[in-house]
Structures are given as structure tokens and as C-alpha cells.
């Protein structure tokens, strides 16, 4: 069992990228970190880095698996002080023939998976007596502006934004704080798959430090870096200019006649 004053933090998507860096840095600060992800081997490697990290496998899209997770957490701590819901995925739609099923897959992880986590963790947040609980959801600055091919990812993160804004109102009387973190482009295994320029790309360790420092104030929203926020504001101030700037340039072929279809 952790020491009574030791802060207990649950982090999802902790096997790599931002979640991993958050887990390591918070553990170094003395918190007991319950790190969750789907990969047992990656979590074991993470837990080996610090005695303050406990690895518990969790697929956030599998609601039935949370019962077993709850039993595992109960053996570690009767409560959670802070939950950082960071797990997510990204798939792009390639026009003119996109894989529309990607929208459902991305929503299943980014939105419905996070909702599963919220349902699971709220009782554990409420169980912490003497410390104000904190629910943190990692969204994205992509919600500030439309991007080509980002229909699935952007919509899932926008859904999270609204969900959390409403949730904050409903939990206020319980004194449960809700923060939404909107990172820009962070150098992670997920973003390394991108095939486009990522302005103001940030080192993952630096991004984790910024998040941890700003969570002390329990902001409603924290978006970073500021330079990217200012750039994305162009989509609202000059939407036509934004569209011309980011829309892919493609040759438009004339429609085929019915007799020439192949």
C-alpha cells in the first residue's frame, strides 16, 4: 500500500510517447503512478524504470475488462487522486476513396474509450478523502482548426472537448476538477507516422514537463505551444485563406462518361 500522503495517479496510454514521459516524470516527483496500456511488455519495461510505477494492462475499448482492473487497483490503493486519460489513436481519411470505417475505429478509442475510463475512475476519484480529485483528459489542438484528412481524429478530439466541458459542470458540486490538455505536435511514435510537415514539433520530455507544471493550477483547458495556437487562429479569422493554405492541391480530372467506366 502506498504511503498515505503519496499522490496516486492513473495514466492511460502509458506504454509510449507522452503517456510514458508523464509516468516517468511524475514517478520521479514521488507520485505512485498506475500505468496502463495494452502492451504488457512495454509496461513492464516502463515499471522497471521506477519503483513508483505499477503496470496494469488495460484496453480502454473493452468495457468488460475494467472489473479486473478495479480489483488490481484496489489491491494497490483504495482511491486515485488524479487520472490522466491520455490513450488515443489516429487514422487519416484519404480521398477520393476513404476508408470510412476509420471514423468508427478512431471514435471507439479516442472518445468512447475515454468515456469508459471516466465511468470507471469516477468512484475511485470520489473515494479519496482529504485531497481534491483531478480528472485530466488529453485532447489536441487539432480541434482549433480543420485539417485535410483529419475528419476522424479531429472529430473524436472535438467530442472529448465538449464532453469534458459538460462533465466539469456536473462534477463541480463534488469538487472534482476537470482539465483538458491540448498539445500541439509532439514527437512520439504516433506522430512519426505523419507524412506532412508538423509546425513547432516539440520534444516529448519537454511537452510532459509543460503539462505537469501547468496541471498544478488545474486549468479548465491548457493548449500549447502558444505559437501553434496563434497560427491555428487563422482558421477562424481568415477561413478562406486557411483553406487555401492547408488544402492539398490535386489535379481534378473530368468525370468519366458511363460508357468509359473501367
N, C-alpha and C positions, 0 to 999 in steps of 0.2 A: 504493500500500500504506500502511496506517496506521502510525504510529509504534509501535514495539514495545511501549511501555508504555501505549498508548492502549487503553482498555477498549472491546471490541466487543460491541454489544448488538443483538439482533434482536427487533423488536417487530411482532406481527401486529395487524391491525385498527387500523392507524396512520393511516388517512386522515381520521378524525374522532373527536370525543369524547375519551374517556380515553386511548386509544392515541396520538392526536395530541399531547395535552398532555404525556404521558410522553416522547414522542420529542423534543419541543422542549426540555423542561427538562433531560433527560439530555444532549442535544447541547450545551446551554449550559454544562453542567458539564464538558465536554471529551470525552465519550464519542463514539465513532464509532457512529452509530445506523443500522442497516439497517432501514428502514421498509417494511413490506409490507401490502398490502390489494388489493382487486380493482380499484379505480378508479385508472387511470393519471393522469388529470388532477388528482385530489385529491392524489395522492402527489407529483406534480411541483410543485404549489403548496406542499406541505409542505417538500420538499427545497430550494426556493428560499429558505426562511427561514433556513437554516444550511448552511454548508459541511461540517458534521459529519454531515449526514443524506444517506444514499443511498437512493433509492427503487427498490424492486424489486416488481413486481406478482406477486401470488400468490393463487390461490383455494385456500383450505385444504381444501376438499372434493374437489378434483381431485388425487388422489394421483399421477397421471402427470405433473403439472406440476412436481413437486419436483425432477426431474432437471435441468431447465433452470435452476431457481432455484439448485441446488447449484453449477452451473457459474458462474453470475453471482457468487455469494458467494465462490467460490474465487478469482475474479479480484480481489476486494477484500481478503480476509483468509483465511488458512488455518484459522482457528478462530473460534469465538464464545465469549465469556466468560459472557454472560448472555442467556437467551432469555425474553422476556416474552410469553406466549401470551394475547393479550387479545381476539382476534376472536370475535365472537358475534352471535347474533340472538335475537329474541323474537317469539313469536306466542302469542296467548291463545285459549283454547277458550271459545266462547260456547254455553252450554246453554240450552235442551234439545237443540239440534241442532248440536253442534260439528263443526268440520272436523277429523276425526281424523287426516288426513294431515299436519296441522301438527306433530303429535308427531314424526313421522319427519323432517320438514324441520328442525325445531329441533335434534333429536338429531344430525342429519347435520353441522350446522355446529358446535354448541357442544361436543359430545362427540367424535364421530368425526373432525371436522376438527382438533380439538386433538390427538387421538391421532396423526393423520397428521403433525402438526408435531413431536410428541415423537419419533416414529420418525425423522423427517428430521434433527432437530437434535442428537440424542444423539452421533453421531460427531463433529460439529463442536465440541460441548462437550468431548468427550474429547480433542480434538486440541490444546487449549490447555495448554501446558506452563508450569508455574510460577505458575499462577493457578487457584484453586479455582472450578470452574464452578458456575453457579447457574441452575436452571430455575424459572421463575415462571409460575404459571397463575392467571388471573383468573377467579374463580367468582362467588359472590354470597351476600349474607346471606339471600337468599330460602330457602336450604336450612335455615335455623334454624326456620322456621315455615311451615305451609301457608297459601296464599293462594288466593282464588277465581280461577278461570280460568288459573291458573299451572301446570297439570299438566305441560305440555311444557317450559316454561322451567325450572321448579324441578327436575324430574326430570333434565334434562340437566346442571344445575349440581351436583346431588347425586351424579350418576355421576362427574363430574370430581373431586369431593372424595374419594371412595373410591379412584378410580384413582390419584390423586396420593399418597394415604396409603400405598397398597401400593407404588407406584413408589419412594417415598422409602426404603422398607426394602430394595428390590432394588438401589438405586444407592448406598446408604450406604458399601459397601466400596470404591466407586470415588471416594468423597469428592465426589460430585455432590449439592449441596444442592437440595432441592425445597421451594418455598414456595407456599402457596395464599393468594391475596388475596381477601377477601370484602368488597367495597364495599357500602354501602347505596345509597340513591337518589342518583345523580349527575346533574346537569343536562347531558344530552347529546342529540344528535338522536334517539337511540333512546328515551330516557325521555320526551321531549317528546310522543311519540305516546300516552303513557298517559292514560287518561280517568278516573283516580282520584287521590285525594289521596296525596302521597308525603311521609311524615313525615321531617323532618330532611334535606330535599333539600340537597345540597352542591354548591357551585361546582366545576366540573371542574378548574380550576387548583389549587384547594385540595386536592382529592382526589388529584391527581397528586403534589403535594408530600408529602402524608402517606405515600403508597405508597413513594416514593423514599427518604424518610427512614427508614422502617421496614425497608426491604429491606437496609439496611446490616447489620442484625443477623441476616439470613437466617432469619426466623421460619418455623416449620412452618405456622402459619396467622396471618393478621393480618386481623381484622374491625373495621370502622369504619363510622360513628361508634359510640362506646360507648353513647350514648343509645338508638340503634336496637337494639343487641344486647340491652340490658336490656328494652326493650319486647317484643322477639320472644321473650324467655324466658318470657313469659306463656303461650305456646302449650304449653310443657312443664309449667309449674307449675299452670296452670288451663286445660286444653284445652277444656272446655265453655264457659267464659267467652270464650275466644279465638274459638271458632266463632261464638258469638252476636254477637261484636263485629265480625267481618270478613265473615261470610257475608251475601251480598246478600239483601235482603228482597224476595221475589217473591210475587205472588198465585198461589195454587195452584188451578187450575181443575179441576172434576170431570172424570174421564175420559169421553170421548165413547163412546156406545154404538155397536156395529158398524153399526147402521142409520143413524147420523147422521154417519158419516165423510165428509169432503169432500176 
